[in-house]
Every structure is written in C-alpha cells, then in structure tokens.
Amino acid sequence: MFDTAGQWSHLETFDDFDNGLSDLIDLWSSKATKKAKESALTHFKEDLEAAVLQWMDNRAKSKKYAAIVQELAEFEEALKQGQ
C-alpha cells in the first residue's frame, strides 16, 4: 500500500493482498483525499490483476486470489451504492 511519503509499495504475496484490502477499506473510511483513495484502488487492482495472471496455473493459489477478487468486487459495489 502507500507508505507515509505516499509511495506505493507493490503487493506480491497473498498476505499482502489480504492485509492490503483491509488497509484499502480503512483508507476509504478515512479523511484521505479522493485522489489518494482512487489511486490506492487503482494500484491495488493492477497488482491483483498481475497476481491473478501469475498464479493462473496454480489451482490452490488461484482460488485464494479469486476470493480477494470477489471481496474487492463487493467493496467496489458498496462504494457505488454509497455514492
């Protein structure tokens, strides 16, 4: 996610994504700027897409990442409904 200087740290492991999704949700609940929130969401989605492609041939890992994709979709749907 973002560090204190606002630099994005790429997410690489399943735990990074699991924790990162929680951090992303917390960020959207914070007083951060809309630009920062949207940037974090975009970076998260890009990293997640890369991870899904990387682990496409590994069924166990693919299922784990699919669960994160589903949670992210639910989060985005909640954002849309809240607008």
ABEGO torsion letter per residue (X at the ends): XBBAAGBBBBBABAAAAAAAAAAAAAAAABABBAAAAAAAAAAAAAAAAAAAAAAAABAAAAAAAAAAAAAAAAAAAAAAAAX
